[in-house]
Amino acid sequence: MPALYIMIPVAVVIVLVAIYVLFWAVDSGQYDDMEGPAHSILFDDQDPNHKAGVDEASGREVPTPHEKKA
């Protein structure tokens, strides 16, 4: 019985922290675009104008794995 005096307040605190984290995630925009990441996996990043296709240090294009190196 004395353990309940500790476990119940701890459980309430955990629930309140979980609710706070949920509202923080919603307010910070974590759930704004639910379909974009699901669709982006279907497309290749082979576009040379895409940021992932350019080596930031040298400013030149990064060769794709299927291209032959000269």
mmCIF file as Biopython writes it, N, C-alpha, C and O atoms, coordinates in Angstrom:
data_model
#
loop_
_atom_site.group_PDB
_atom_site.id
_atom_site.type_symbol
_atom_site.label_atom_id
_atom_site.label_alt_id
_atom_site.label_comp_id
_atom_site.label_asym_id
_atom_site.label_entity_id
_atom_site.label_seq_id
_atom_site.pdbx_PDB_ins_code
_atom_site.Cartn_x
_atom_site.Cartn_y
_atom_site.Cartn_z
_atom_site.occupancy
_atom_site.B_iso_or_equiv
_atom_site.auth_seq_id
_atom_site.auth_asym_id
_atom_site.pdbx_PDB_model_num
ATOM 1   N N  . MET A ? 1  ? 0.797  -1.203 0.000   1.0 0.0 1  A 1 
ATOM 2   C CA . MET A ? 1  ? 0.000  0.000  0.000   1.0 0.0 1  A 1 
ATOM 3   C C  . MET A ? 1  ? 0.845  1.276  0.000   1.0 0.0 1  A 1 
ATOM 4   O O  . MET A ? 1  ? 0.504  2.223  -0.708  1.0 0.0 1  A 1 
ATOM 5   N N  . PRO A ? 2  ? 1.931  1.331  0.767   1.0 0.0 2  A 1 
ATOM 6   C CA . PRO A ? 2  ? 2.754  2.553  0.728   1.0 0.0 2  A 1 
ATOM 7   C C  . PRO A ? 2  ? 3.396  2.789  -0.643  1.0 0.0 2  A 1 
ATOM 8   O O  . PRO A ? 2  ? 3.725  3.923  -0.992  1.0 0.0 2  A 1 
ATOM 9   N N  . ALA A ? 3  ? 3.569  1.726  -1.409  1.0 0.0 3  A 1 
ATOM 10  C CA . ALA A ? 3  ? 4.157  1.895  -2.747  1.0 0.0 3  A 1 
ATOM 11  C C  . ALA A ? 3  ? 3.223  2.685  -3.663  1.0 0.0 3  A 1 
ATOM 12  O O  . ALA A ? 3  ? 3.687  3.363  -4.579  1.0 0.0 3  A 1 
ATOM 13  N N  . LEU A ? 4  ? 1.929  2.604  -3.428  1.0 0.0 4  A 1 
ATOM 14  C CA . LEU A ? 4  ? 0.977  3.359  -4.240  1.0 0.0 4  A 1 
ATOM 15  C C  . LEU A ? 4  ? 1.127  4.854  -4.048  1.0 0.0 4  A 1 
ATOM 16  O O  . LEU A ? 4  ? 0.844  5.627  -4.964  1.0 0.0 4  A 1 
ATOM 17  N N  . TYR A ? 5  ? 1.568  5.274  -2.875  1.0 0.0 5  A 1 
ATOM 18  C CA . TYR A ? 5  ? 1.760  6.692  -2.617  1.0 0.0 5  A 1 
ATOM 19  C C  . TYR A ? 5  ? 2.888  7.272  -3.485  1.0 0.0 5  A 1 
ATOM 20  O O  . TYR A ? 5  ? 2.942  8.478  -3.724  1.0 0.0 5  A 1 
ATOM 21  N N  . ILE A ? 6  ? 3.772  6.406  -3.945  1.0 0.0 6  A 1 
ATOM 22  C CA . ILE A ? 6  ? 4.852  6.832  -4.834  1.0 0.0 6  A 1 
ATOM 23  C C  . ILE A ? 6  ? 4.488  6.568  -6.293  1.0 0.0 6  A 1 
ATOM 24  O O  . ILE A ? 6  ? 4.747  7.407  -7.156  1.0 0.0 6  A 1 
ATOM 25  N N  . MET A ? 7  ? 3.891  5.411  -6.575  1.0 0.0 7  A 1 
ATOM 26  C CA . MET A ? 7  ? 3.634  5.017  -7.957  1.0 0.0 7  A 1 
ATOM 27  C C  . MET A ? 7  ? 2.566  5.874  -8.640  1.0 0.0 7  A 1 
ATOM 28  O O  . MET A ? 7  ? 2.698  6.178  -9.825  1.0 0.0 7  A 1 
ATOM 29  N N  . ILE A ? 8  ? 1.533  6.261  -7.935  1.0 0.0 8  A 1 
ATOM 30  C CA . ILE A ? 8  ? 0.460  7.051  -8.550  1.0 0.0 8  A 1 
ATOM 31  C C  . ILE A ? 8  ? 0.956  8.445  -8.940  1.0 0.0 8  A 1 
ATOM 32  O O  . ILE A ? 8  ? 0.704  8.859  -10.072 1.0 0.0 8  A 1 
ATOM 33  N N  . PRO A ? 9  ? 1.638  9.188  -8.081  1.0 0.0 9  A 1 
ATOM 34  C CA . PRO A ? 9  ? 2.165  10.493 -8.532  1.0 0.0 9  A 1 
ATOM 35  C C  . PRO A ? 9  ? 3.185  10.375 -9.668  1.0 0.0 9  A 1 
ATOM 36  O O  . PRO A ? 9  ? 3.219  11.217 -10.565 1.0 0.0 9  A 1 
ATOM 37  N N  . VAL A ? 10 ? 4.010  9.334  -9.627  1.0 0.0 10 A 1 
ATOM 38  C CA . VAL A ? 10 ? 4.976  9.129  -10.710 1.0 0.0 10 A 1 
ATOM 39  C C  . VAL A ? 10 ? 4.247  8.865  -12.023 1.0 0.0 10 A 1 
ATOM 40  O O  . VAL A ? 10 ? 4.641  9.396  -13.062 1.0 0.0 10 A 1 
ATOM 41  N N  . ALA A ? 11 ? 3.196  8.058  -11.993 1.0 0.0 11 A 1 
ATOM 42  C CA . ALA A ? 11 ? 2.426  7.773  -13.199 1.0 0.0 11 A 1 
ATOM 43  C C  . ALA A ? 11 ? 1.750  9.035  -13.720 1.0 0.0 11 A 1 
ATOM 44  O O  . ALA A ? 11 ? 1.698  9.250  -14.931 1.0 0.0 11 A 1 
ATOM 45  N N  . VAL A ? 12 ? 1.241  9.858  -12.839 1.0 0.0 12 A 1 
ATOM 46  C CA . VAL A ? 12 ? 0.606  11.113 -13.256 1.0 0.0 12 A 1 
ATOM 47  C C  . VAL A ? 12 ? 1.640  12.035 -13.898 1.0 0.0 12 A 1 
ATOM 48  O O  . VAL A ? 12 ? 1.350  12.679 -14.906 1.0 0.0 12 A 1 
ATOM 49  N N  . VAL A ? 13 ? 2.828  12.104 -13.333 1.0 0.0 13 A 1 
ATOM 50  C CA . VAL A ? 13 ? 3.884  12.937 -13.905 1.0 0.0 13 A 1 
ATOM 51  C C  . VAL A ? 13 ? 4.285  12.423 -15.285 1.0 0.0 13 A 1 
ATOM 52  O O  . VAL A ? 13 ? 4.491  13.223 -16.198 1.0 0.0 13 A 1 
ATOM 53  N N  . ILE A ? 14 ? 4.396  11.130 -15.452 1.0 0.0 14 A 1 
ATOM 54  C CA . ILE A ? 14 ? 4.749  10.556 -16.759 1.0 0.0 14 A 1 
ATOM 55  C C  . ILE A ? 14 ? 3.676  10.880 -17.792 1.0 0.0 14 A 1 
ATOM 56  O O  . ILE A ? 14 ? 4.000  11.220 -18.930 1.0 0.0 14 A 1 
ATOM 57  N N  . VAL A ? 15 ? 2.410  10.779 -17.416 1.0 0.0 15 A 1 
ATOM 58  C CA . VAL A ? 15 ? 1.316  11.107 -18.340 1.0 0.0 15 A 1 
ATOM 59  C C  . VAL A ? 15 ? 1.365  12.582 -18.708 1.0 0.0 15 A 1 
ATOM 60  O O  . VAL A ? 15 ? 1.177  12.929 -19.874 1.0 0.0 15 A 1 
ATOM 61  N N  . LEU A ? 16 ? 1.615  13.455 -17.738 1.0 0.0 16 A 1 
ATOM 62  C CA . LEU A ? 16 ? 1.685  14.882 -18.027 1.0 0.0 16 A 1 
ATOM 63  C C  . LEU A ? 16 ? 2.865  15.207 -18.947 1.0 0.0 16 A 1 
ATOM 64  O O  . LEU A ? 16 ? 2.739  16.056 -19.830 1.0 0.0 16 A 1 
ATOM 65  N N  . VAL A ? 17 ? 3.999  14.550 -18.755 1.0 0.0 17 A 1 
ATOM 66  C CA . VAL A ? 17 ? 5.152  14.757 -19.635 1.0 0.0 17 A 1 
ATOM 67  C C  . VAL A ? 17 ? 4.822  14.273 -21.048 1.0 0.0 17 A 1 
ATOM 68  O O  . VAL A ? 17 ? 5.178  14.937 -22.021 1.0 0.0 17 A 1 
ATOM 69  N N  . ALA A ? 18 ? 4.151  13.133 -21.176 1.0 0.0 18 A 1 
ATOM 70  C CA . ALA A ? 18 ? 3.784  12.621 -22.494 1.0 0.0 18 A 1 
ATOM 71  C C  . ALA A ? 18 ? 2.814  13.563 -23.208 1.0 0.0 18 A 1 
ATOM 72  O O  . ALA A ? 18 ? 2.933  13.776 -24.415 1.0 0.0 18 A 1 
ATOM 73  N N  . ILE A ? 19 ? 1.870  14.121 -22.481 1.0 0.0 19 A 1 
ATOM 74  C CA . ILE A ? 19 ? 0.928  15.075 -23.081 1.0 0.0 19 A 1 
ATOM 75  C C  . ILE A ? 19 ? 1.666  16.340 -23.507 1.0 0.0 19 A 1 
ATOM 76  O O  . ILE A ? 19 ? 1.395  16.879 -24.580 1.0 0.0 19 A 1 
ATOM 77  N N  . TYR A ? 20 ? 2.596  16.820 -22.682 1.0 0.0 20 A 1 
ATOM 78  C CA . TYR A ? 20 ? 3.385  18.000 -23.043 1.0 0.0 20 A 1 
ATOM 79  C C  . TYR A ? 20 ? 4.193  17.754 -24.313 1.0 0.0 20 A 1 
ATOM 80  O O  . TYR A ? 20 ? 4.238  18.610 -25.196 1.0 0.0 20 A 1 
ATOM 81  N N  . VAL A ? 21 ? 4.834  16.587 -24.408 1.0 0.0 21 A 1 
ATOM 82  C CA . VAL A ? 21 ? 5.638  16.262 -25.589 1.0 0.0 21 A 1 
ATOM 83  C C  . VAL A ? 21 ? 4.747  16.177 -26.830 1.0 0.0 21 A 1 
ATOM 84  O O  . VAL A ? 21 ? 5.149  16.628 -27.903 1.0 0.0 21 A 1 
ATOM 85  N N  . LEU A ? 22 ? 3.566  15.619 -26.705 1.0 0.0 22 A 1 
ATOM 86  C CA . LEU A ? 22 ? 2.640  15.546 -27.827 1.0 0.0 22 A 1 
ATOM 87  C C  . LEU A ? 22 ? 2.255  16.942 -28.309 1.0 0.0 22 A 1 
ATOM 88  O O  . LEU A ? 22 ? 2.304  17.214 -29.509 1.0 0.0 22 A 1 
ATOM 89  N N  . PHE A ? 23 ? 1.876  17.821 -27.399 1.0 0.0 23 A 1 
ATOM 90  C CA . PHE A ? 23 ? 1.497  19.176 -27.797 1.0 0.0 23 A 1 
ATOM 91  C C  . PHE A ? 23 ? 2.688  19.950 -28.356 1.0 0.0 23 A 1 
ATOM 92  O O  . PHE A ? 23 ? 2.523  20.750 -29.277 1.0 0.0 23 A 1 
ATOM 93  N N  . TRP A ? 24 ? 3.889  19.723 -27.815 1.0 0.0 24 A 1 
ATOM 94  C CA . TRP A ? 24 ? 5.084  20.365 -28.352 1.0 0.0 24 A 1 
ATOM 95  C C  . TRP A ? 24 ? 5.334  19.914 -29.789 1.0 0.0 24 A 1 
ATOM 96  O O  . TRP A ? 24 ? 5.658  20.735 -30.647 1.0 0.0 24 A 1 
ATOM 97  N N  . ALA A ? 25 ? 5.186  18.619 -30.057 1.0 0.0 25 A 1 
ATOM 98  C CA . ALA A ? 25 ? 5.406  18.094 -31.399 1.0 0.0 25 A 1 
ATOM 99  C C  . ALA A ? 25 ? 4.391  18.657 -32.391 1.0 0.0 25 A 1 
ATOM 100 O O  . ALA A ? 25 ? 4.747  18.982 -33.523 1.0 0.0 25 A 1 
ATOM 101 N N  . VAL A ? 26 ? 3.152  18.772 -31.980 1.0 0.0 26 A 1 
ATOM 102 C CA . VAL A ? 26 ? 2.126  19.321 -32.864 1.0 0.0 26 A 1 
ATOM 103 C C  . VAL A ? 26 ? 2.397  20.801 -33.118 1.0 0.0 26 A 1 
ATOM 104 O O  . VAL A ? 26 ? 2.277  21.255 -34.256 1.0 0.0 26 A 1 
ATOM 105 N N  . ASP A ? 27 ? 2.754  21.556 -32.096 1.0 0.0 27 A 1 
ATOM 106 C CA . ASP A ? 27 ? 3.014  22.980 -32.261 1.0 0.0 27 A 1 
ATOM 107 C C  . ASP A ? 27 ? 4.268  23.263 -33.088 1.0 0.0 27 A 1 
ATOM 108 O O  . ASP A ? 27 ? 4.329  24.280 -33.779 1.0 0.0 27 A 1 
ATOM 109 N N  . SER A ? 28 ? 5.260  22.389 -33.029 1.0 0.0 28 A 1 
ATOM 110 C CA . SER A ? 28 ? 6.499  22.628 -33.761 1.0 0.0 28 A 1 
ATOM 111 C C  . SER A ? 28 ? 6.421  22.154 -35.203 1.0 0.0 28 A 1 
ATOM 112 O O  . SER A ? 28 ? 7.393  22.291 -35.946 1.0 0.0 28 A 1 
ATOM 113 N N  . GLY A ? 29 ? 5.284  21.599 -35.618 1.0 0.0 29 A 1 
ATOM 114 C CA . GLY A ? 29 ? 5.097  21.237 -37.019 1.0 0.0 29 A 1 
ATOM 115 C C  . GLY A ? 29 ? 5.532  19.834 -37.386 1.0 0.0 29 A 1 
ATOM 116 O O  . GLY A ? 29 ? 5.722  19.547 -38.568 1.0 0.0 29 A 1 
ATOM 117 N N  . GLN A ? 30 ? 5.695  18.959 -36.426 1.0 0.0 30 A 1 
ATOM 118 C CA . GLN A ? 30 ? 6.129  17.597 -36.725 1.0 0.0 30 A 1 
ATOM 119 C C  . GLN A ? 30 ? 5.102  16.817 -37.547 1.0 0.0 30 A 1 
ATOM 120 O O  . GLN A ? 30 ? 5.467  15.893 -38.273 1.0 0.0 30 A 1 
ATOM 121 N N  . TYR A ? 31 ? 3.839  17.175 -37.441 1.0 0.0 31 A 1 
ATOM 122 C CA . TYR A ? 31 ? 2.782  16.436 -38.117 1.0 0.0 31 A 1 
ATOM 123 C C  . TYR A ? 31 ? 2.142  17.241 -39.239 1.0 0.0 31 A 1 
ATOM 124 O O  . TYR A ? 31 ? 1.029  16.923 -39.659 1.0 0.0 31 A 1 
ATOM 125 N N  . ASP A ? 32 ? 2.819  18.283 -39.740 1.0 0.0 32 A 1 
ATOM 126 C CA . ASP A ? 32 ? 2.227  19.111 -40.785 1.0 0.0 32 A 1 
ATOM 127 C C  . ASP A ? 32 ? 2.132  18.374 -42.117 1.0 0.0 32 A 1 
ATOM 128 O O  . ASP A ? 32 ? 1.094  18.441 -42.775 1.0 0.0 32 A 1 
ATOM 129 N N  . ASP A ? 33 ? 3.178  17.681 -42.529 1.0 0.0 33 A 1 
ATOM 130 C CA . ASP A ? 33 ? 3.201  17.009 -43.821 1.0 0.0 33 A 1 
ATOM 131 C C  . ASP A ? 33 ? 3.322  15.510 -43.598 1.0 0.0 33 A 1 
ATOM 132 O O  . ASP A ? 33 ? 4.424  14.985 -43.439 1.0 0.0 33 A 1 
ATOM 133 N N  . MET A ? 34 ? 2.194  14.831 -43.586 1.0 0.0 34 A 1 
ATOM 134 C CA . MET A ? 34 ? 2.207  13.390 -43.329 1.0 0.0 34 A 1 
ATOM 135 C C  . MET A ? 34 ? 2.427  12.564 -44.595 1.0 0.0 34 A 1 
ATOM 136 O O  . MET A ? 34 ? 2.816  11.400 -44.500 1.0 0.0 34 A 1 
ATOM 137 N N  . GLU A ? 35 ? 2.189  13.138 -45.780 1.0 0.0 35 A 1 
ATOM 138 C CA . GLU A ? 35 ? 2.304  12.377 -47.017 1.0 0.0 35 A 1 
ATOM 139 C C  . GLU A ? 35 ? 3.610  12.626 -47.758 1.0 0.0 35 A 1 
ATOM 140 O O  . GLU A ? 35 ? 4.032  11.778 -48.545 1.0 0.0 35 A 1 
ATOM 141 N N  . GLY A ? 36 ? 4.256  13.748 -47.533 1.0 0.0 36 A 1 
ATOM 142 C CA . GLY A ? 36 ? 5.479  14.082 -48.266 1.0 0.0 36 A 1 
ATOM 143 C C  . GLY A ? 36 ? 6.592  13.065 -48.101 1.0 0.0 36 A 1 
ATOM 144 O O  . GLY A ? 36 ? 7.124  12.601 -49.110 1.0 0.0 36 A 1 
ATOM 145 N N  . PRO A ? 37 ? 6.973  12.696 -46.895 1.0 0.0 37 A 1 
ATOM 146 C CA . PRO A ? 37 ? 8.044  11.710 -46.738 1.0 0.0 37 A 1 
ATOM 147 C C  . PRO A ? 37 ? 7.679  10.338 -47.309 1.0 0.0 37 A 1 
ATOM 148 O O  . PRO A ? 37 ? 8.557  9.611  -47.774 1.0 0.0 37 A 1 
ATOM 149 N N  . ALA A ? 38 ? 6.411  9.982  -47.278 1.0 0.0 38 A 1 
ATOM 150 C CA . ALA A ? 38 ? 6.005  8.687  -47.827 1.0 0.0 38 A 1 
ATOM 151 C C  . ALA A ? 38 ? 6.150  8.663  -49.343 1.0 0.0 38 A 1 
ATOM 152 O O  . ALA A ? 38 ? 6.477  7.625  -49.920 1.0 0.0 38 A 1 
ATOM 153 N N  . HIS A ? 39 ? 5.910  9.798  -49.989 1.0 0.0 39 A 1 
ATOM 154 C CA . HIS A ? 39 ? 6.028  9.855  -51.445 1.0 0.0 39 A 1 
ATOM 155 C C  . HIS A ? 39 ? 7.466  10.122 -51.890 1.0 0.0 39 A 1 
ATOM 156 O O  . HIS A ? 39 ? 7.854  9.704  -52.980 1.0 0.0 39 A 1 
ATOM 157 N N  . SER A ? 40 ? 8.250  10.799 -51.081 1.0 0.0 40 A 1 
ATOM 158 C CA . SER A ? 40 ? 9.605  11.149 -51.500 1.0 0.0 40 A 1 
ATOM 159 C C  . SER A ? 40 ? 10.509 9.933  -51.627 1.0 0.0 40 A 1 
ATOM 160 O O  . SER A ? 40 ? 11.505 9.983  -52.348 1.0 0.0 40 A 1 
ATOM 161 N N  . ILE A ? 41 ? 10.187 8.857  -50.951 1.0 0.0 41 A 1 
ATOM 162 C CA . ILE A ? 41 ? 11.022 7.653  -51.055 1.0 0.0 41 A 1 
ATOM 163 C C  . ILE A ? 41 ? 10.872 6.983  -52.414 1.0 0.0 41 A 1 
ATOM 164 O O  . ILE A ? 41 ? 11.710 6.167  -52.797 1.0 0.0 41 A 1 
ATOM 165 N N  . LEU A ? 42 ? 9.828  7.315  -53.138 1.0 0.0 42 A 1 
ATOM 166 C CA . LEU A ? 42 ? 9.584  6.713  -54.442 1.0 0.0 42 A 1 
ATOM 167 C C  . LEU A ? 42 ? 10.411 7.351  -55.545 1.0 0.0 42 A 1 
ATOM 168 O O  . LEU A ? 42 ? 10.519 6.778  -56.629 1.0 0.0 42 A 1 
ATOM 169 N N  . PHE A ? 43 ? 10.996 8.512  -55.307 1.0 0.0 43 A 1 
ATOM 170 C CA . PHE A ? 43 ? 11.710 9.232  -56.337 1.0 0.0 43 A 1 
ATOM 171 C C  . PHE A ? 43 ? 13.210 9.178  -56.081 1.0 0.0 43 A 1 
ATOM 172 O O  . PHE A ? 43 ? 13.664 9.241  -54.938 1.0 0.0 43 A 1 
ATOM 173 N N  . ASP A ? 44 ? 13.981 9.059  -57.181 1.0 0.0 44 A 1 
ATOM 174 C CA . ASP A ? 44 ? 15.433 9.034  -57.078 1.0 0.0 44 A 1 
ATOM 175 C C  . ASP A ? 44 ? 15.964 10.447 -56.883 1.0 0.0 44 A 1 
ATOM 176 O O  . ASP A ? 44 ? 15.326 11.422 -57.281 1.0 0.0 44 A 1 
ATOM 177 N N  . ASP A ? 45 ? 17.121 10.546 -56.276 1.0 0.0 45 A 1 
ATOM 178 C CA . ASP A ? 45 ? 17.790 11.834 -56.106 1.0 0.0 45 A 1 
ATOM 179 C C  . ASP A ? 45 ? 18.843 12.018 -57.193 1.0 0.0 45 A 1 
ATOM 180 O O  . ASP A ? 45 ? 19.949 12.473 -56.901 1.0 0.0 45 A 1 
ATOM 181 N N  . GLN A ? 46 ? 18.526 11.676 -58.436 1.0 0.0 46 A 1 
ATOM 182 C CA . GLN A ? 46 ? 19.477 11.756 -59.529 1.0 0.0 46 A 1 
ATOM 183 C C  . GLN A ? 46 ? 19.430 13.108 -60.236 1.0 0.0 46 A 1 
ATOM 184 O O  . GLN A ? 46 ? 20.158 13.313 -61.207 1.0 0.0 46 A 1 
ATOM 185 N N  . ASP A ? 47 ? 18.599 14.023 -59.778 1.0 0.0 47 A 1 
ATOM 186 C CA . ASP A ? 47 ? 18.498 15.340 -60.373 1.0 0.0 47 A 1 
ATOM 187 C C  . ASP A ? 47 ? 19.783 16.109 -60.071 1.0 0.0 47 A 1 
ATOM 188 O O  . ASP A ? 47 ? 20.109 16.305 -58.901 1.0 0.0 47 A 1 
ATOM 189 N N  . PRO A ? 48 ? 20.529 16.555 -61.101 1.0 0.0 48 A 1 
ATOM 190 C CA . PRO A ? 48 ? 21.797 17.261 -60.824 1.0 0.0 48 A 1 
ATOM 191 C C  . PRO A ? 48 ? 21.589 18.608 -60.134 1.0 0.0 48 A 1 
ATOM 192 O O  . PRO A ? 48 ? 22.514 19.127 -59.509 1.0 0.0 48 A 1 
ATOM 193 N N  . ASN A ? 49 ? 20.400 19.175 -60.239 1.0 0.0 49 A 1 
ATOM 194 C CA . ASN A ? 49 ? 20.138 20.445 -59.564 1.0 0.0 49 A 1 
ATOM 195 C C  . ASN A ? 49 ? 19.742 20.254 -58.108 1.0 0.0 49 A 1 
ATOM 196 O O  . ASN A ? 49 ? 19.617 21.223 -57.359 1.0 0.0 49 A 1 
ATOM 197 N N  . HIS A ? 50 ? 19.547 19.012 -57.714 1.0 0.0 50 A 1 
ATOM 198 C CA . HIS A ? 50 ? 19.164 18.709 -56.336 1.0 0.0 50 A 1 
ATOM 199 C C  . HIS A ? 50 ? 20.382 18.888 -55.436 1.0 0.0 50 A 1 
ATOM 200 O O  . HIS A ? 50 ? 21.505 18.608 -55.855 1.0 0.0 50 A 1 
ATOM 201 N N  . LYS A ? 51 ? 20.174 19.352 -54.209 1.0 0.0 51 A 1 
ATOM 202 C CA . LYS A ? 51 ? 21.294 19.615 -53.304 1.0 0.0 51 A 1 
ATOM 203 C C  . LYS A ? 51 ? 22.113 18.362 -53.019 1.0 0.0 51 A 1 
ATOM 204 O O  . LYS A ? 51 ? 23.322 18.452 -52.804 1.0 0.0 51 A 1 
ATOM 205 N N  . ALA A ? 52 ? 21.469 17.190 -53.014 1.0 0.0 52 A 1 
ATOM 206 C CA . ALA A ? 52 ? 22.200 15.965 -52.712 1.0 0.0 52 A 1 
ATOM 207 C C  . ALA A ? 52 ? 23.110 15.562 -53.867 1.0 0.0 52 A 1 
ATOM 208 O O  . ALA A ? 52 ? 24.023 14.760 -53.672 1.0 0.0 52 A 1 
ATOM 209 N N  . GLY A ? 53 ? 22.883 16.096 -55.060 1.0 0.0 53 A 1 
ATOM 210 C CA . GLY A ? 53 ? 23.694 15.741 -56.220 1.0 0.0 53 A 1 
ATOM 211 C C  . GLY A ? 53 ? 24.904 16.626 -56.398 1.0 0.0 53 A 1 
ATOM 212 O O  . GLY A ? 53 ? 25.625 16.460 -57.383 1.0 0.0 53 A 1 
ATOM 213 N N  . VAL A ? 54 ? 25.166 17.552 -55.506 1.0 0.0 54 A 1 
ATOM 214 C CA . VAL A ? 54 ? 26.300 18.473 -55.623 1.0 0.0 54 A 1 
ATOM 215 C C  . VAL A ? 54 ? 27.186 18.324 -54.389 1.0 0.0 54 A 1 
ATOM 216 O O  . VAL A ? 54 ? 26.716 18.372 -53.252 1.0 0.0 54 A 1 
ATOM 217 N N  . ASP A ? 55 ? 28.474 18.145 -54.646 1.0 0.0 55 A 1 
ATOM 218 C CA . ASP A ? 55 ? 29.434 18.073 -53.553 1.0 0.0 55 A 1 
ATOM 219 C C  . ASP A ? 55 ? 29.635 19.483 -53.023 1.0 0.0 55 A 1 
ATOM 220 O O  . ASP A ? 55 ? 30.113 20.351 -53.754 1.0 0.0 55 A 1 
ATOM 221 N N  . GLU A ? 56 ? 29.283 19.727 -51.775 1.0 0.0 56 A 1 
ATOM 222 C CA . GLU A ? 56 ? 29.302 21.078 -51.227 1.0 0.0 56 A 1 
ATOM 223 C C  . GLU A ? 56 ? 30.718 21.634 -51.099 1.0 0.0 56 A 1 
ATOM 224 O O  . GLU A ? 56 ? 30.914 22.844 -51.214 1.0 0.0 56 A 1 
ATOM 225 N N  . ALA A ? 57 ? 31.699 20.781 -50.866 1.0 0.0 57 A 1 
ATOM 226 C CA . ALA A ? 57 ? 33.055 21.267 -50.659 1.0 0.0 57 A 1 
ATOM 227 C C  . ALA A ? 57 ? 33.669 21.785 -51.958 1.0 0.0 57 A 1 
ATOM 228 O O  . ALA A ? 57 ? 34.317 22.832 -51.966 1.0 0.0 57 A 1 
ATOM 229 N N  . SER A ? 58 ? 33.467 21.054 -53.055 1.0 0.0 58 A 1 
ATOM 230 C CA . SER A ? 58 ? 34.103 21.455 -54.306 1.0 0.0 58 A 1 
ATOM 231 C C  . SER A ? 58 ? 33.136 22.131 -55.268 1.0 0.0 58 A 1 
ATOM 232 O O  . SER A ? 58 ? 33.578 22.747 -56.237 1.0 0.0 58 A 1 
ATOM 233 N N  . GLY A ? 59 ? 31.840 22.036 -55.033 1.0 0.0 59 A 1 
ATOM 234 C CA . GLY A ? 59 ? 30.861 22.652 -55.920 1.0 0.0 59 A 1 
ATOM 235 C C  . GLY A ? 59 ? 30.633 21.863 -57.194 1.0 0.0 59 A 1 
ATOM 236 O O  . GLY A ? 59 ? 29.967 22.352 -58.106 1.0 0.0 59 A 1 
ATOM 237 N N  . ARG A ? 60 ? 31.169 20.654 -57.282 1.0 0.0 60 A 1 
ATOM 238 C CA . ARG A ? 60 ? 30.975 19.857 -58.497 1.0 0.0 60 A 1 
ATOM 239 C C  . ARG A ? 60 ? 29.966 18.754 -58.228 1.0 0.0 60 A 1 
ATOM 240 O O  . ARG A ? 60 ? 29.668 18.421 -57.080 1.0 0.0 60 A 1 
ATOM 241 N N  . GLU A ? 61 ? 29.453 18.201 -59.305 1.0 0.0 61 A 1 
ATOM 242 C CA . GLU A ? 61 ? 28.444 17.150 -59.176 1.0 0.0 61 A 1 
ATOM 243 C C  . GLU A ? 61 ? 29.085 15.862 -58.692 1.0 0.0 61 A 1 
ATOM 244 O O  . GLU A ? 61 ? 30.216 15.540 -59.054 1.0 0.0 61 A 1 
ATOM 245 N N  . VAL A ? 62 ? 28.363 15.147 -57.886 1.0 0.0 62 A 1 
ATOM 246 C CA . VAL A ? 62 ? 28.812 13.867 -57.376 1.0 0.0 62 A 1 
ATOM 247 C C  . VAL A ? 62 ? 28.340 12.792 -58.355 1.0 0.0 62 A 1 
ATOM 248 O O  . VAL A ? 62 ? 27.153 12.734 -58.677 1.0 0.0 62 A 1 
ATOM 249 N N  . PRO A ? 63 ? 29.257 11.932 -58.835 1.0 0.0 63 A 1 
ATOM 250 C CA . PRO A ? 63 ? 28.814 10.898 -59.780 1.0 0.0 63 A 1 
ATOM 251 C C  . PRO A ? 63 ? 27.905 9.883  -59.095 1.0 0.0 63 A 1 
ATOM 252 O O  . PRO A ? 63 ? 28.104 9.526  -57.934 1.0 0.0 63 A 1 
ATOM 253 N N  . THR A ? 64 ? 26.916 9.436  -59.834 1.0 0.0 64 A 1 
ATOM 254 C CA . THR A ? 64 ? 26.013 8.424  -59.311 1.0 0.0 64 A 1 
ATOM 255 C C  . THR A ? 64 ? 26.682 7.066  -59.412 1.0 0.0 64 A 1 
ATOM 256 O O  . THR A ? 64 ? 27.614 6.914  -60.202 1.0 0.0 64 A 1 
ATOM 257 N N  . PRO A ? 65 ? 26.254 6.080  -58.654 1.0 0.0 65 A 1 
ATOM 258 C CA . PRO A ? 65 ? 26.922 4.764  -58.657 1.0 0.0 65 A 1 
ATOM 259 C C  . PRO A ? 65 ? 26.912 4.088  -60.022 1.0 0.0 65 A 1 
ATOM 260 O O  . PRO A ? 65 ? 27.832 3.327  -60.323 1.0 0.0 65 A 1 
ATOM 261 N N  . HIS A ? 66 ? 25.914 4.334  -60.851 1.0 0.0 66 A 1 
ATOM 262 C CA . HIS A ? 66 ? 25.850 3.629  -62.142 1.0 0.0 66 A 1 
ATOM 263 C C  . HIS A ? 66 ? 26.605 4.357  -63.251 1.0 0.0 66 A 1 
ATOM 264 O O  . HIS A ? 66 ? 26.695 3.837  -64.364 1.0 0.0 66 A 1 
ATOM 265 N N  . GLU A ? 67 ? 27.159 5.563  -62.977 1.0 0.0 67 A 1 
ATOM 266 C CA . GLU A ? 67 ? 27.939 6.275  -63.967 1.0 0.0 67 A 1 
ATOM 267 C C  . GLU A ? 67 ? 29.408 5.815  -63.905 1.0 0.0 67 A 1 
ATOM 268 O O  . GLU A ? 67 ? 29.940 5.540  -62.829 1.0 0.0 67 A 1 
ATOM 269 N N  . LYS A ? 68 ? 30.049 5.739  -65.086 1.0 0.0 68 A 1 
ATOM 270 C CA . LYS A ? 68 ? 31.447 5.359  -65.116 1.0 0.0 68 A 1 
ATOM 271 C C  . LYS A ? 68 ? 32.312 6.560  -64.783 1.0 0.0 68 A 1 
ATOM 272 O O  . LYS A ? 68 ? 32.021 7.686  -65.185 1.0 0.0 68 A 1 
ATOM 273 N N  . LYS A ? 69 ? 33.378 6.301  -64.042 1.0 0.0 69 A 1 
ATOM 274 C CA . LYS A ? 69 ? 34.327 7.363  -63.727 1.0 0.0 69 A 1 
ATOM 275 C C  . LYS A ? 69 ? 35.310 7.482  -64.861 1.0 0.0 69 A 1 
ATOM 276 O O  . LYS A ? 69 ? 35.764 6.470  -65.394 1.0 0.0 69 A 1 
ATOM 277 N N  . ALA A ? 70 ? 35.654 8.711  -65.249 1.0 0.0 70 A 1 
ATOM 278 C CA . ALA A ? 70 ? 36.578 8.925  -66.365 1.0 0.0 70 A 1 
ATOM 279 C C  . ALA A ? 70 ? 38.007 8.983  -65.888 1.0 0.0 70 A 1 
ATOM 280 O O  . ALA A ? 70 ? 38.920 9.158  -66.695 1.0 0.0 70 A 1 
#
